[in-house]
Amino acid sequence: MSDAVKLHDSWKTPLLPEFDSPYMAALRQFLIDEKAKGRRIFPKGSEYFRALDLTPLDKVRVVILGQDPYHGEGQAHGLCFSVRPGVRTPPSLVNIYKELESDLGLPRPNHGFLEHWAEQGVLLLNAVLTVEMARAAAHQGKGWERFTDAVIKLVNERSDPVVFMLWGSYAQKKAAFVDSSRHLVLKAPHPSPLSAHNGFFGCRHFSKANAFLEARGMKPIDWALPPG
């Protein structure tokens, strides 16, 4: 998208057809036009592909799908559900921490910064990678969904098994094509306060993911976050 964009080399070649496509050119121009109008876009340009920079394609062990970035000041930094250090933990992530505590006995972190997960092979991917400040879902339908579909397809095509955590109907529909005969597809309601009590709490996705990985000779995820 620009010279400042960063993503790990493992993604660059397989995603080249997407970057060279007309829809991506249109998306690039849309973002340029929005910025020219003085609209603030989150996250910053160098972090659009932060999830793909921190988690190489061949290292992906778990995929967690979000919808679009947080639209508040200083929140989004390119990983779904995650916020920068020092930013108040959003309600959905608070509920994720509650489930981690219930499932694995982990104490709730005092921050919402999830890079420790991403560095271990947890692809924290939003369906839409940018948003306008204070306008939730402002960049839906502009092309990002097609790009992130291509990302999910690349993970799905890998020979190594991967765990997909699909929280809420949006994520479940987006990843409906994932081959559940090779990968573990875990589904639950979204962890937002509106739906977490309808089955997200008690889903035990974190222990199920680790059990699946360990049964296949793979290292489990250390879900405990270092202190902020």
N, C-alpha and C positions, 0 to 999 in steps of 0.2 A: 504493500500500500504506500510505503514511503521509504526513504533511506534509513529512517530511524526505527523501522519495524524490526523486531527480533523474533525469530523462531528457530528451534533446533534444526540442525542440518538434516536430521532423519526425516523431517516432514517436507523439506523444501522440494525435493525431486518429485515425490508422488503427488504433491499438491500443485505442481507447476501448471497443469492444465486449468486448474481453478483460477490461479492468479492471472493467467493469460486470457481468461474468458471475457466475453462482452459483459456478462452480468457483474463481474468484479470491477471492470472499468467503470460501469455505471455507478456501482457502490462507492468507488473511490471518488468519483466526481460529486456524488451526493454529499459525502463528508466534507469535501473541499468547499462546496457551496454553503453548507450549513455553518462552517467555521467563518466563511467570508461574511455571513450575515450576523456575526457576533454571537452565535449560539455556542454554549459551552458543551463540549462532548467529553463523556467519561467512558473508559479510563483514558489516560493520555496515549498518544499514538504509539509510543514505544512499548505499551503494555497491551495492545489489542490482542496479541497472540501469546501472552504470558504463559498461559496453560500449555501451549505447544512448545514453548521455550524451556520450561522447567521439566517437562515430562516427555522424553524422547519416545518416538513411536515404538521402538523395539523394547522399551522398558515399561510400557503400560501394563498394569496388573488389574486396576480397577478404574471404571469410568463412572463419575457422578455427573449427571446432567442438570444444569440449571436453565433458566429461561432467558433473562437478559440482565445486564449489570445493574447494580445498585445505582440510583440516580441522585443520591445525596452528595454533598460536598465531601471530598476526601475519602469516600468509601471504596469505590471500585478500583481494582488494580489487576484485573484480567483473570481472576480465578473465581468460579462460581461459589457462592455462599461465603466467600472470604472477604474480610475487610483489612485495611492497613492497621499496623500497630497503633494503639492509642485511640482508635475509633471504637465507639460503643458497639458491642456485639449485637447484630440484628436479631429480631425475634425468631426467625426460622433457624438460625444457627444456634441460638439458645436451646431450642428444642432438639436439635441434632446432638448437642452436648448432653442433654437430659437422657436421650436414648443411649448414648455411649456410656454414661454412668450406670444406667440400668443394665445394659448388655454386658459390659466388660469391667464394671467397677472402677472406671477411670474418673478421677476428680474433674469437675468442670473447669476448663481453662479460664484465665482472667483476661483473655483477649480473643479476637476473632481471626487471627492471621494463620492461614492454612498451608503456607508454603512447605512446611514439614511433610505434609501428606503428598503434595505434588512432587517433591524431590524423591519420594519412594516409589513413584509409579502410579499415583492416583491422578488420573486426568480429570481436572475440575473444569469442565467445559460448559460454557453457556451456549445456548442455541443462537443467540444474537450477541455480538461482541462489542457493541457500542450503544450508548443511550444519550439523550440530551438531558442536561441538568434539570431536575424537578419535573420531568415528563416521562413517567414510566412507559416502557414499550414504544417509545417514539420512533425507534429505528427498526421495528418489526416490518417484515415484508419488503425490505430494501435489498435483499440478496444474501445476508449473513446466513440465513437458514440453509440455503443451498450449499454454502461453503462448509458449514458444520455437519451437514449430512455427509459430505465427502470425507470429513475427518472420521466420523463414526464408521463409515464403510471401510476405511483403511484399517481401523482397529478390528472390525468384524472379520476381515479377510485374513488376519494373522493366524498362523497355525497354533500358536500358544493360546491356551484358554485365558479368558479375561472375565472379570466380574463386572456386570453392569448394574448399577443401583439406579433404578428408575422411580423417582418419587413424584407422584402426581400424574394426572392424565396426559398433560402436555409432554412430559419426558417419555412416557410409555408409548404414546403415538409416534413420537419422533424416532424412537429406536425400535419400532415394531418389526423391522426387517432383520434384526440381529439373530444369528443362528443359535438358538437355545440348545441345540444338540451338542454344540462344542463349548459354548460359553455359559456361565451362570447368570441368568437374568433374574434379578430380585426386584419385585414391585411392591410399592406401598403408597399410601396417600402422601401428599406433600407435607413437609414438616412445618408449614406455616401455622400460626395459632388458630386459623380457621378450620384446619383439617387434621392436625396432628393427633387429636384424640380419637379420630376415626380409624386408626390402625397403624399410623406411623409409630406411635409409642408401642413398644413390644414387638416390633418387626424383627429385631435382632440381626439386622443386615451386616453389622460389623463383625460379629462372631461367625456368621455364616460365610462371609467373604473369606475370612482367614482360614476357616476349616476347609473350604474349597481349594484355596491356594496350597495349603500344607499337604492336602491329600494328593496333590499333583507334583509334589516335590519342590514347590516354590516357597519363597520366603514370605511370611505373613506381613501385613502392614502394621507398623507401630502407630496406632491411632492416638497415643498419648502425645499431646503437644508440649513442646518446651515452654517454660514460663515466659510471659511477655515482659 
